Amino acid sequence: MKLLNKQIDMISWTSKEGVVTPVRFRIEEDGKSIVIRIGRILQTEKNMFGGTPTLSFRCASHICGQEHIYEVTYNSGSQKWLLKKY
């Protein structure tokens, strides 16, 4: 996996208990918009980044017939999602 730190558009669920679950995201590649549905969440981690709580999700999805593992991060301070590693 290589480090990207690229901002993405994310659709996620938040339960009434406050648990955030990413569902799918959109990324711009070579001028095209690609939508990736999150197949499985392998690991979830709560971290602090610059004093702001973040949630990191290691996920797996089938993209173009191959399984890819990647990491998306939610920064609760800025309310932005990043494709951190791919």
C-alpha positions, 0 to 999 in steps of 0.5 A: 500500500502506498500513502495517498492522503487524498480527499474523497466524497464518502457515504456513511451510516451513523447509528443512534449510538454514534458508530460511524460505518463507511458505505461507499466513496467516490474518487477522481482518477484521471478526470474520471469519477470512480465509485467504490463500494466498501466490501468488508471492514477489516479493522477500525482504529480510533486515533488522535491526529494533531489533537483531533480524534480520527477514525481509521478503517482498513477495508477490502473491496473488489475493484475491476475483478481483484480484491484491494485492501485500503485505508480510509480515515474520518477526521471528526474535527474537520468532518472530512474523509481521506483515502489514506493508503491504497 
